[in-house]
Amino acid sequence: MDIVGFLKSQFICHLLICYIFIVSGLIINFIQLFTLILWPINKQLFRRINCRLAYCISSQMVMLLEWWSGTDCTLYTDPESYNKYGKENAIVILNHNFEIDFLCGWNFCERFGVLGSSKVLAKKELSYMPIIGWMWYFLEIVFCKRKWEEDRKTVMQKLLNLRDYPENFWFLIHCEGTRFTEQKHQISMQVAEAKGLPKLKYHLLPRTKGFAVTVQCLRNVVSAVYDSTLNFRNNENPTLLGVLNGKKYQADLYVRQEVPEDEQECSNWLHKLYQEKDAFQEEYYRTGTYPAVPMVPPRRPWTLLNWLFWASLLLYPLFKLLINMISSGSSLTLASFAFVIVMASVGVRWMIGVTEINKGSTYGNNDNKQKQK
């Protein structure tokens, strides 16, 4: 291992990265709070400012993938669609098989300049999470309880509010509703059999109601649906911890442009789409490639520059504080410092654990079982 790779794997580096992310994130959340006074005065200015503030947070995560780990992402698509990316509003369907698939989705947004304005359909619990959850609140992210009877009215209203959004945005959606695991897949295919739907080998059964309503509400705003399928070469299963350790991955993302029809037809269209996604996955496992032209969108410098700005702003006062604490020679001060380090390490591990597949939500287990009754 070279010296750079060795340093990237050291916990002290991870701690500093997390310190910059957490402190800068809380500062940005605090600034976002004050932008609320703009909402009744100039709603569009509020939105534009919060797109830039959100970029300051989410781009730090993308920086880890692009610059820290050096992960390469090859985009497979047709040249005509490629020229439209970032220049139109779109719904982006993502598969949900990997711990860092959300990060690759953000990377896709970043390469085409829509990271700051990107939207997601997220579970309600995330809205209470500091930094990212609070950032999403100011971005008018659509939160749901994953109980459709309760969610339908709220989701529709939130989506309709995006019709006059001043920035080009991509609405990222995991139609499977939860991350793929063997247990969830088994239960999902039991539901498919009970409903007379074709079984899938590499995906869970898509949840059509939320997707259909999204298309319905954004029909006059969104130009197309981008169906994207993500895989990693050499059958690697990347993790956020691996990215934090500087491990380089080779990602392949297949994107095709689609246009669904009305709400009822949308449900059938989505099931057919996932059957095709399964076939693409099968082909990728067999040949290691997708049926489209491979391209590598240029990496932009802004994620790195943003991180360097926050690092230069926050690391100096931290090091000055540490030097003063050590030079004081106080046992209580040093013990307090050691306690903070321990608590910080626990917090870092907890943040990483949130993304781990084996610690994912139980949504898709009990929920699908109930649907069979």
N, C-alpha and C positions, 0 to 999 in steps of 0.2 A: 504493500500500500504506500502511495506517495505521501508526502508531508501534507499536502492540501486535503487529500482524502482522509488522512488520520485526524486532522483538525476538525473536519466536518462531522466526524463520528463522536467527538468529545461532548460530554454532557454540558460543560460550561458554555460551549457555543450554542447548544440548544436552549439553554437557560437565557442567554442574552437575546436570542432571536425572539423567544416568547415574551421576554420583558419588553422589548421594543413593540411587539404586536399588541400586548395587553395595555401598556401605558398609552401608546399612541391611539389605540382604539377607544379607550375611555375618554381621552381628550377630544377626539372627533365626535363621539356620542354627546359629550357636553356641548360642543359647538352646535351640533344638530338640534339640540334642545332649544337653543336660542333662535334657530331659524323658524320655529313655529310662529313667531310673530309676523312672518312674511305671508303665511298662508291666507289670511283674510284680505291682505293688501294686494299681493301679487303671487298667485298660486304657481304660475309658470316659473317665476324666478326662484321660488322655494324649491321646485323640482330640479331645476338646473343646478342650483348650488348643492343640493343633496346628492345628485349624481356624482359630482366631483368629490364630495366628502366620502361617499361610499367607495369610490375608486381608491381612495387613500388606504382603506382597510382591506378590501378584497384583493387588491393588487399585491399586497404583501404575501398573501397565500400563493398567488400565481408566481411571484418572484422565487419562492422556494422551489417550485416545480421547474421553472424555466432556467434560472440562473444558478441556484444553489445545487440542485441535483443534476441539472443539465439534461433533463428528460427531453427527448426529441418526439415530436408528434407529426406524423405524416398524414395528410388529409387526402382521402380518396373521394373525388367528386367529378362532376362534369364541368368543363371550363365555363360554360354559359352561366351556370348557377354560381360558380366561384366569383364571377364578376359582380354579382348582386349582393354577396354577403356583406353585412354591415351597412348597406345602403337602404334597407327596407326593414319594416317590422316583421317578425316571424315567430312562430311557435316552434320550439326545438324539442323533439322527443328524444330522450336519453335512455339507454339501457342502464340497469342498476345492479351490476355484477361485481363491482370492485370497490374497495375502500376509498379510492381517490377518484372515482368517476365524476364526482361533483367538481373536483379540482380541474380535471381535464375539460369539463364543460365550461368552467370559467376561463381556462386557457384558450378555448375556442372563441369565446366572447372577446377576450383581450386581443387576439390576433386581428380581429376585424373591428376593433374600436367601440364595442358596445358593453364592455364589462361594467362600467359604472351605472348604466341604466338597465342592466339585465334583471329580469323578474323570475320568481319561482312560485310554485304552489307548495307551501310548507306547512308542516303540522303546527298547531297552535302553541304547543309547549316551547317551540323555538323562539317565539316572540318575547319570552321573558329572559332569554339568555343574553347577558351583557355582550357588548361589542357587535357581533354579527347579527344576533336577533334584534337588538335595538336599531342597528343600521338598517335592517330590512323594514322595520316599522316606518322609518322616515322615507323609504323608497316605495312605500305603498304596496308592499309585498302582500300577496293573497294568502292568508293563514286559514287553516281549516281544522276542525276537530276530528275529521275522518269518520264522521257520522253524517251520511248524506242528507238525511231528513232535516238535520239541524244546519248543515252547511250550505245547502243550495241557495237560499236567499242571500246570505252574506257573501258567498263566493261570486254570485252574479253581480251584486252591487259593486264589489271591489273591482271586478273585471271591467264593468261598464265605466267606472271612473277613469280607466286608463285610455279611454277613447280619444281624449284630447291631450295625451302626454306629449311634451314638446321635443323629446329626444327619440331617435330611433332606438327601439328596445327589442330584445329577444326574451320570450317567455319560455323558460326551461321547465320541462315537466317530465317526471318519471311516471309513466302511465301504469306501471306495475304496482305503484303505491308503496312498495317497500323493497329492501335489498334482497337479491336472490340468495337463498340457502337451499340445501337439499331437502330439508324438512318442509319449508314453505313451498317448494316446487312440487313435492309429492301431494301436499294438500290441495294446491292450486289445480293440479291435473285431475284430482278427484272431482273438483267442482266442474272442470271442463267436460269430464265424462258424464256427469249428472245433467249438464245443460246441453249435451250433444254438440259440443264445440271441438274442433280439432285440437289435439294435444300438442304442446310445445316441448322441445328438448332442452332449450337453453334459456328460456324466459318464463316468467310467471304470466298467468292470464292477465291481460290488460284490463284496467278498470275504466269502463267507457263513459260513465256518466260525467265525471269531472272533465274529461277531455272534450266531450261533446258540448258541454256548456261553455268551456273556454273558447272553442271554435265559434260557437254561436254568438257569444258576447263580443268577440274581437274580430268578427268577420269583415267589417268595414274598415278595420285598422290594420290587420295583419295581411300581408301579401301572399304568404305561403307557409307551409309546414315543412320544417327540415327534419327528416328522420335520420338520426345518427346512431351508429353502432360502434362501440368502442371495444378494442382488444389490445392485448400486449403481446409482443413477440416472445418466442421461446416459452410460451405457456406460463409466463411469470404472473404472479399475483401480487401486485404492488401494494404497499401500505404507506400510510402517512409517516410512520416511524422510519421506513426506508428512505423516503424523500428527505426527512429531517437529517438522516445520517449521510445524505449526499449521494445515495445510490441512484444511478442513472438507469432509466427505463426507456424502452422503445415502444411508443404508443402508435397505433393505427386507428384512425377514425374515418369511417365511411359515412358520407352525408349525401342524401338525395332529396330533391325538392318534390313535394307532393301538394295536392290541393283536394281536401276532402269535401264531400257534399253536405246535404242538410243533416240535422241532428240524428234522425233515425238511420240514415245511410252512413253517418259518421261512425256509428257503433260497429256496423258490419265492416266498414272500411278499416277500422283500427284492428279488428281481429285478423283481417287479411294481411294487414301490414306486419303484424307480429309473426304470422306464418312465414312471410318473406324474410323478416329479420332472422328467424330461425334458420332458414335456408342459407342466408348470407354467413351466419355464424358457422354452419356446417362446412361451407366452402372455405372459410378462413382457416378453420382447423385442419382442413385437408391440404390446402395449397399455400397458406400463409399470406394471402393477398385478397383484395376485394376487386369486384368487376368495375373498376373506374380508373380514371387517370390519377396517379399519385402526385401530390403537390406538397410543398412545405411552405406555409405562409410565413413571411418574414417576422422574426422576433423583434418586437418594439422595445426601446430602451426605458420606457416610462415606469415600468414596474420596478426596475432596479434603481432608477433615480429617486423614485418616491421612497423606497426603503432606505437608501443612503441618506436622504434628507432627515428622516426620523431617527436613524441611527446616530447621525452627527448631533442631532438636537438632544437626544436622551441619554447617550452613553457618557458624555462628559460629566454631567452632574452625578451620575451613578458612581463613576470611578472616583470622583472627588469625595463623595460621601464615604466610600469604602476606605479610602486612604485616611480620612479623618478618624474613622472608627478604629482602624488598626493602630494608628499612631497614638490613640488615647490610652491604649493598654488596659482598659477596663474589662474585667472578666464578664460583667453583666452585659456590656455592649457586645462583646465577642460572642457570648452565648445567644444573645438576641439575634445577632447576624446569622449564626448557625441555624437557629430555629427558622428564620425566614427562608434560608436556602432549602431546608428540608420541606417546608410547606410549599415552596415554589416548585420543587421537584415533584411533589405529589400532585399539584395542580397541573403541571405540564403533562404528567402521565394520564391524568383524568381526561384532559382535552384530547389527547391522542386516542384514548380508549373509546371516546364517543364515536369515532369513525370505524372501529374494528367490527368486522362482520360477525364474529362470534359473540359480540356484545350488542348486536343490533336489537331493534324493537321486536316485540312479539306480534306486531301487526302483520296480518297475513297468515298467522297460525290459527288462533282462536276465531278470528273474524271469518276466515274462509270455512272453517268447520261449521260455524253457525249458518252459513248460507246453504249448506247441504241439507239441513234439517227441514 
